[in-house]
Amino acid sequence: MRTSKPISTQILAQAALLSAVACVFLFAAGITPTGWTGVTAVAGLAVAVAVSASGSLTGLLCYLATSLLSLLIVPGKHAVILFASLFGLYPLLKIRFERLRSRLATIGAKLVFFNVVFLLLLQFASQLLWGDFLSQWTYPIPLKPTLCLVGSVLFLLYDLAFTKVMALLQARLIPPLRRMFRHR
């Protein structure tokens, strides 16, 4: 029988610290009338920093703790839903996507992920908030494909910006965090 290795207190401490940072950003996103999507995206950087500083387990713990705590304390649940479904989950999957052999496969996996999440959120929002809004669309261009196309372009721009910000954080923030939370 295989025994699992216990999670170190350093991993838990780092996940908790970064989760607290993400919760602060999500709280701000929950009370901000405009720009809350951008603030929610910034909260996702905490998960990426956790992954970069000490691995996928820390990132997963940070993501789960942030999602659950934010659900309890953030007044605007829209920010929590967006974090839990897209901006918090994406940093965990981005590393896996970028390990694919082909650049085209990497971009394809990222777009499939985004569009599945986007369509699920759109369906959820239309059922919960807008009623039958999507079926009442009468303009000559189809709504869902147009939204997916525009959203995909914006998501690829977000991915590019995310990569650039993470490169900056890798150079400036991650080395001190690794020294601070060095496994002894």
C-alpha positions as CSV (number, residue, x, y, z in Angstrom):
1,M,0.0,0.0,0.0
2,R,1.3,3.4,-1.0
3,T,1.3,6.1,1.7
4,S,1.0,9.7,0.7
5,K,3.5,12.3,1.7
6,P,2.1,14.9,4.2
7,I,1.7,18.5,3.1
8,S,4.4,20.6,4.7
9,T,3.5,23.6,6.8
10,Q,5.5,25.8,4.5
11,I,3.4,24.8,1.5
12,L,0.2,25.5,3.6
13,A,1.6,28.8,4.8
14,Q,2.5,30.0,1.3
15,A,-0.9,28.8,-0.1
16,A,-2.7,30.6,2.8
17,L,-0.7,33.8,2.3
18,L,-1.3,34.0,-1.4
19,S,-5.0,33.0,-0.9
20,A,-5.4,35.9,1.4
21,V,-3.9,38.2,-1.2
22,A,-6.3,36.8,-3.8
23,C,-9.3,37.2,-1.4
24,V,-8.4,40.9,-1.0
25,F,-8.5,41.4,-4.7
26,L,-11.7,39.5,-5.1
27,F,-13.3,41.5,-2.3
28,A,-12.3,44.6,-4.2
29,A,-13.7,43.2,-7.4
30,G,-16.9,42.3,-5.6
31,I,-17.5,45.9,-4.5
32,T,-16.2,47.7,-7.6
33,P,-18.9,48.8,-10.0
34,T,-16.6,48.9,-13.0
35,G,-13.4,47.1,-13.8
36,W,-14.2,44.2,-11.7
37,T,-13.2,41.7,-14.4
38,G,-9.7,43.1,-14.5
39,V,-9.4,43.0,-10.7
40,T,-10.6,39.4,-10.7
41,A,-7.9,38.6,-13.3
42,V,-5.3,40.1,-11.0
43,A,-6.5,37.8,-8.2
44,G,-5.6,34.9,-10.5
45,L,-2.0,36.0,-10.4
46,A,-1.8,34.8,-6.8
47,V,-2.5,31.2,-8.0
48,A,0.2,31.6,-10.7
49,V,2.7,32.9,-8.1
50,A,1.9,29.9,-5.9
51,V,2.6,27.5,-8.7
52,S,5.8,29.3,-9.8
53,A,7.2,29.6,-6.2
54,S,6.6,26.1,-4.9
55,G,4.6,23.9,-7.3
56,S,1.2,22.8,-8.5
57,L,0.1,21.6,-5.1
58,T,0.5,25.0,-3.6
59,G,-1.3,26.5,-6.5
60,L,-4.1,24.1,-6.2
61,L,-4.4,24.7,-2.4
62,C,-4.4,28.5,-3.1
63,Y,-7.1,28.1,-5.7
64,L,-9.3,26.0,-3.6
65,A,-8.9,28.1,-0.4
66,T,-9.5,31.3,-2.3
67,S,-12.6,30.0,-4.1
68,L,-14.2,28.7,-0.9
69,L,-13.2,31.7,1.3
70,S,-14.3,34.2,-1.3
71,L,-17.6,32.5,-1.6
72,L,-18.2,33.2,2.1
73,I,-16.8,36.8,2.4
74,V,-17.0,38.5,-1.0
75,P,-20.3,40.4,-1.4
76,G,-20.2,40.3,-5.2
77,K,-20.5,36.6,-6.1
78,H,-20.0,37.4,-9.8
79,A,-16.3,38.0,-9.2
80,V,-16.0,34.7,-7.2
81,I,-17.7,32.7,-10.0
82,L,-15.4,34.3,-12.6
83,F,-12.4,33.5,-10.5
84,A,-13.4,29.9,-9.7
85,S,-14.3,29.1,-13.3
86,L,-11.7,31.0,-15.3
87,F,-9.1,33.3,-13.8
88,G,-8.2,31.1,-10.8
89,L,-8.3,27.8,-12.7
90,Y,-6.4,29.0,-15.8
91,P,-3.0,29.4,-14.1
92,L,-3.2,25.8,-13.0
93,L,-4.0,24.6,-16.5
94,K,-1.8,27.0,-18.4
95,I,1.4,25.1,-17.4
96,R,-0.1,21.9,-18.7
97,F,-1.3,23.5,-22.0
98,E,2.2,24.9,-22.6
99,R,3.8,21.5,-22.3
100,L,2.1,20.4,-25.4
101,R,4.5,19.8,-28.3
102,S,2.9,22.0,-30.9
103,R,2.3,25.8,-30.5
104,L,-0.9,25.3,-32.4
105,A,-2.1,22.6,-30.0
106,T,-1.2,24.9,-27.1
107,I,-3.3,27.7,-28.5
108,G,-6.1,25.3,-29.4
109,A,-6.2,23.8,-25.9
110,K,-6.3,27.3,-24.4
111,L,-9.1,28.4,-26.7
112,V,-11.1,25.2,-26.1
113,F,-10.8,25.8,-22.3
114,F,-11.9,29.4,-22.6
115,N,-14.8,28.8,-24.9
116,V,-16.2,25.9,-22.8
117,V,-16.0,28.0,-19.7
118,F,-17.4,31.1,-21.5
119,L,-20.3,29.2,-23.0
120,L,-21.1,27.7,-19.6
121,L,-21.0,31.1,-17.9
122,L,-23.1,32.6,-20.7
123,Q,-25.7,29.9,-20.3
124,F,-25.7,30.3,-16.5
125,A,-26.0,34.0,-16.8
126,S,-28.8,33.9,-19.4
127,Q,-30.8,31.4,-17.3
128,L,-30.3,33.1,-14.0
129,L,-30.1,36.8,-14.9
130,W,-31.3,37.6,-18.3
131,G,-34.2,35.2,-18.6
132,D,-34.7,34.3,-22.3
133,F,-32.4,37.0,-23.6
134,L,-30.3,34.7,-25.9
135,S,-33.3,33.3,-27.7
136,Q,-34.8,36.8,-28.2
137,W,-31.7,38.0,-30.2
138,T,-33.1,39.2,-33.6
139,Y,-30.1,40.8,-35.2
140,P,-28.7,39.3,-38.4
141,I,-25.4,38.2,-36.9
142,P,-25.5,35.1,-34.6
143,L,-24.9,36.1,-30.9
144,K,-23.0,33.2,-29.4
145,P,-20.4,32.7,-32.2
146,T,-19.8,36.4,-32.3
147,L,-19.3,36.6,-28.5
148,C,-17.0,33.5,-28.7
149,L,-14.9,35.0,-31.4
150,V,-14.5,38.4,-29.6
151,G,-14.0,36.6,-26.3
152,S,-11.3,34.3,-27.8
153,V,-9.4,37.3,-29.2
154,L,-9.6,39.0,-25.8
155,F,-8.6,35.8,-24.0
156,L,-5.5,35.4,-26.2
157,L,-4.6,39.0,-25.4
158,Y,-5.1,38.3,-21.7
159,D,-2.9,35.2,-22.1
160,L,-0.1,37.2,-23.7
161,A,-0.3,39.9,-20.9
162,F,-0.4,37.1,-18.3
163,T,2.7,35.6,-19.7
164,K,4.5,38.9,-19.7
165,V,3.5,39.7,-16.1
166,M,4.5,36.3,-14.9
167,A,7.9,36.7,-16.6
168,L,8.4,39.9,-14.6
169,L,7.2,38.3,-11.4
170,Q,9.5,35.3,-12.1
171,A,12.5,37.7,-12.2
172,R,11.5,39.9,-9.2
173,L,9.1,38.2,-6.8
174,I,9.5,34.5,-7.1
175,P,13.2,34.2,-6.0
176,P,12.6,36.0,-2.7
177,L,9.5,33.9,-2.1
178,R,11.5,30.7,-2.8
179,R,14.1,31.8,-0.3
180,M,11.5,32.8,2.2
181,F,9.6,29.5,2.0
182,R,12.7,27.3,1.3
183,H,12.1,23.7,2.3
184,R,14.4,22.9,5.2
